[in-house]
Amino acid sequence: MSPPRSPAWVRAALVALSLSFVAGIGAAEYATRFRVSLVLFYLVPVVLTTWGAGRALGVVVACASAAAWGWGFFLTGRALEVFWVVPLWNGAMLAFFFCMVVLLTAAVRRRQAALEETASQRTENLLAEVAVRRQAEEDLRASNAELTHTRDQLERSLDDLRRSLEQEQAAQFQLIESAKMDSIGRLAAGIAHEVKNPLMTLSLGADYFVSRVPADSREARLLADMREAVERAGSTVNLLLDFSRPHPLRAEPGDLNEVVERALQLVRHTFIRLHVQVERELAEGLPPVPLDRMRLEQVLVNLFLNAADAMSPEGGRLTARTLPPAGNPAMAAVEIDDSGPGLPTENLPLLFEPFYTTKPVGQGTGLGLAVARRIIQNHAGELLAGRAPGGGARFTIRLPVTN
């Protein structure tokens, strides 16, 4: 590849300067009478002209340098001392040598220009590649930011959809549960009213016969069994009525520890008979809790008796524990742990269903826990069932504290 050409005025000035330099060297040779050889100094303008103005002008300066050397040689008079062919030959050889220098310099110049062009092209390619990579990185970052934004939006949308579905399912469950409870309540109310009047007649009849002196012990035993059966049926009817038409609460701020103590006192004889040991872990400084004392005692007595039945006939340990308010909203809690066999996991979803019981036939109606849960819900609380950490069952009552 050809090296880049300098402007014309630059080339002309360079040639003029080189020729002046050549003339100066020739004058110096003439002045020194070749006492000091200055031939090599001719290479300076030759190389400079070839490098800066091109090969053709370099040849012109090379020939001018050879001519200047020959002219100086003749001016000194030495040409008369030797055969005239020798200086002509020496001048021709000097011109040839200068031209070879021109060719070599031009070749080096072309090689340098090629290397510079290659380096420039590679630099441009590298810069273009860097620019492409930077643009690709910018596009990638933009794509990642867009994907992240889209992912965040999708996650938020999924969370909103999940919450909406959960709320909708909870609302549907509440509607279904409410409808089911209303249906069961109406059915229970109808059965209770239909059964209550015959039971009252049977109870009056049993009282009448009991008031008479029985003829023998067998009749007395039969009358006692009849009266016990009527009382048990009456208790079941009362549970049905409580479930179908719960009494309105008379909630007043009260001490949760006192209610727990009162309920334990009500079942102490049953605990003694069934060999149940009671441990109390009552928290101090509990704030007042809005509660209907009688209805909450009913719930606690039911849970205590269920725990005693679960541990019979060997007996066991029952732990009654109160906990200070926690969570939002603030809820105080009562935990009842027993050392019985515990609650099977498959039974937990059905535990508070009306008429569901794990007791043998004739020993339970399946209404106790359903009524207890409704009472706690009327207190704006919740009744939970699970397994105690040390084994056995745990029932937890959570009630809101007074603001």
N, C-alpha and C positions, 0 to 999 in steps of 0.2 A: 504494500500500500504506500502511496506517495505521502510524504510528510506535508503538513499544512504550510501553505505559501504565505510569506510575509507580504505586507502591502508593498506596492511598487516603489513608493518613495523611500521606504525602509531599505529595500534591496539596492536602490540606486545610491543611497547614502552609504550603505555598507561597502559597495563596490568602490565608491570614490575613496572612502577611508582606507580600504585595503590597498588600492593602487598607490595612494599617498604613502602608505607604510612601506610598500615595495620600493617606491622611489627613494624613500629615506634610507632603506637598507642598502640599495645600490650606491647611493651617495656615500654611505658609511664605508662600503667596501672600497670605493674609489679613494676615499680619504685615507684609509688605513693601508692601502696598497697590498691588501691580502695578508697583512701581517697577522691579523686575527680573522679567522674564517667566520663569516656571518651567514653562510648558506642556509643553515637550519632555521634562521629567523624568518626566511621566506615561507616556512610552513605555517607560521601563525596567521597571516592574512589569508593563505589558501584555505586552511581549515575553517577559519571564521566565516569566510565568504561562502564556502560550500555548505556549512551548517546553517547559516542564516539566510542565504539567498538562493541556494540550489546548486545542483551539479553543473549546469551550463555556465553560470557565472563563476563557479569555482574553477572550471577549466580555463576560462578567460584570465582569471587572476594567476593561475598556475603558469600559463604561457607568458604572461606579463612578467612574472617572477623570473622565469628562465631567460627571457629577453633582457631583463634588467641585469641579471648576472652576467650574460654574454656581453652586453654593452659596457658594463664596468670592466670586464676582462679586457676588451679591446682598448678602452680608454687608458688603461694603465700602461699600455705599450707592450705588454707581455705577449700579445698575439704575434708580434714580429719575431719573437725569440723561438717559437715552436712552429711545427708544421701546421698550416691553417686548418687542416681537417680535424685536428685534435680538439680545438675549442668548440668547433661545430658539433663534433660527436659528444663532447662533454655537455654542451648546452642541450642537445637533443635528449641525452640520457637524463639530465636534470629535469627537462620538461616532462619526460616520461615518468620520472619518479614523482614529480608533483601531481601529475594526472592520476597516478595510482593512489596517491594520498587522497585526491579528490574522490576517486571511486570508493575507496574504503570509508572515507568520512560520510559520503552519501549513503553507502550501505548501512553504516552504523545509524545514521539519521533515520533511514527508512525503518530499520529494525526498532529503533526507539519509538518512532511514531506508531508502528504496529503494536508494540507492547503497550504504549499509552492508550491506543484505541481499544485494545483488548481489555486493559484494566478499566478504562472508562465504561466499556460495554458491560463488563462483569459488575462494575459498581452500580450501573443503572439497573441491571437485572436484579442484583441483590436489594437495591432500594425498592424496586417494584415488588419483589417477593416479600420484603418486610412490610410494605404498605398493604399488600394483599393479606398477609397474615394478621396485621393489626386490624384490618377491616373484618377479617374472619373472626378474630377474637371479640371485636366489638359486637358483631352480629351474634356470636355465641353467647356473650354476656347478656345481650338484649333478649335473646331467646330464652336463656335460663331465667332471667328476671320475669319474663312473660309467663313462662311455665310455672315458676314459683307462685306468681300472683294468681294464675288460673287454679293451681293446686290449692292455694289457700282459700280461694273463693269456693271451690268444690267442697273442701273440707267444712267450711262454714255452712254451705248449703246442706251438706249431709248431716251436720250437727243439728241445724234447724229442722231438717226433715225428720231426723231421729227424735228430737224433742217433741215435734208436733205429733209424730206417730205414738210416742209414749204417752203424751197428754191425751190423745184421742183414745188410745187403748185404756188408759186409766179412767177416762170419762165413760167409755162404753162399759168397762168392768163395773164402775160404780152404778151406772144405770141398770145393768143386768143384776148386780147384787141387790140394788134397792128393789127392783121389780120382784126378784126371787124372794127377798125377805118379806115384802108386802104380801105376796101370794102365800108364803108359808104362814105369815102372821094371821091372815084371814082364815086360812085353813085351821090353824091352831085355835083361834078364837072360837070358830064354829064348833070344833070338837070339844073345847073346854066347856062351852055353854051347854052342849048336848049332854056331856058327861057329868056336869056339876050337880044338876038336879037329882039324877038317880043316886049319885054318891051321897047327897044329903039325906035321901030316904034310907039308904043302907046304913048310914052313920046313926040316924035316929033309931033305927031298928036294933042296931048293935048295942047302943046305949040302953035301950029298953030291956033287952035280954040280960045285959050285964047287971042292970039294977036288981034283977031278980036273983034269988039264991040258986046257983046252978045245982042241978041234981047230982052231978058227980064231976070229978076232975077232968074227965074227957070232954064234957060239954064246956067246962070253963076254959079249957085249952082251945077248943074250937072257936069260942066267942072271942078270945084274945087274938087269935089269928085273923078272924074276920075284921076285928077293929083295926089291927095293924095294917091289913091290906087296904081297908078303906082310907086310913090316914096316908098311906103311901100313894094311893091313887089321888087323893086330894092334894098332896104335895106336888104330884106331877101336873095336875090341873092348874095349880097356882103358877108353876113354872111356865106352862103354856100361856097363861094370861099375862105373865110378866113379859114374855117374849113378844106376844102379839100386840100388847098395848102397854109399853113401859110407862111407869109412873114418872111424872115430871120431877126433875132434880130440884133439890133445895140446897144449892151449893153455897157454902160459906167458907171464908178462909179458916183453915184448920191446920193442926199439927199432924203431919203424916206419920211421925213416929208413934204418937198416941193411938192413931187408928190401927196401926200394925200391932201394937201391944194389946189393944182391946180384942182384935180378931184372934190373936194367939190365946188369950184368956178364954175365949168362947169355945175353943177346940182342945183345951188342955186335957180334959178327961179322955177324949178320943186318942190323943197322943200317948197318954199313959197306958191306955189299954193296948195300943198297937206297938208299944215300945219304940216310940219316935223321940229322939233327942233333938232339942231345939237350940240352935245357935243364933244369937242376935248380933248383928253388925249394923247398928243404927247410927247414921251420921249426925253429928252435932251441928247446931246452928242452922237447921233447915229453915228457909223462909216459908211463910204461910202458903198453903196450897188451896185453891178453891175446890171444895169437894162436898158431896153429900155423904156425911159420915155413915149413915145406915146402909146406903147402897154400896159404898166402897167396902164396908165391913163384910157385906154379903159376898162381894167378889173375892176378897181375901180368904174368907172362910171356905169358899168353894175351892180355891186353889190349894189351900192347906189340906183339905180333906182329900183332894185328888192326889196330892203328893203322898199322904199317909197310905192311901189305898195302893199306890204304885210300889211302896216299900214293904207292904204286908206280905206274908205274915211274920217275916223275920224282924221287921222294923228297920230303922236306919237313922240317918241324920238329916234334919231339915235346917236350912240356913235362910233366915229372913234378913234382908239387907236393904238399907235405904241409901240413896246416892244424892249428892247435892246437884243443883241445876247445872245443865251443860247444854251446849248446842245453841242453835238459833232457829226457832224461839227457845228460850230457856225452859228446860223440862226437868223436874225432879223425877226420881225413879225409885221403884221398889222391885228388888230381885228376890225370887224364891227359888232356891236350889234344893234338890233332893238327891239322895244317894241310890235311887232306884235304877232300873234297867235303862232308863232314858227313853227318848221318843224316836221311833224309826223315821228315817228321812222321808220315806214314801207317805207317811201319815201326816206330815206337817201341813201340806196344803188343805187337808180335809179336817184339821183339828177343830176349827171354829165353825164348821158347818152344822146347821141344826140337825138334830137327831142322829149325828154321827158319834159313835162311841166305840171304844176298844174293850169295854167291860163286858163280862158275860151277860147273857140275856136275863133280864129281871133285876140287874144290879145298876143300871144306868139308863137315863133317857136320852142322853146326847144333847141336852139343852143347857147344861150348866155353863160350859165355856161360851156357847153362843150368847147366852144372856149376859155373862160377865163381859164379853167383848162389847156388846151394845151399850152396857152401862159405862164402860171406860170411854167409848167413842162419844157418848153424850157429855162426858166431862172434857171433850176436846183433846183427849189423850189417845194412847194406843196400847194394845195388849199384844205382846210378842211371845212366841214360843221357840225354844231351841234346845241345844244340848249344853249342859254345864261343862266348864273346862275340866273338872275332875271326874266326869261321868255323871250319869243321871240326867234329869230334865231341869230346864231353867225357864221360868215364866217371868217376864219383865213388864211392869206397868209404868208408863211414862205419862206424867201429868204436868200441864203448864203451871208455873208459879204465878203468884199475884204480882202484877206490875207495880 
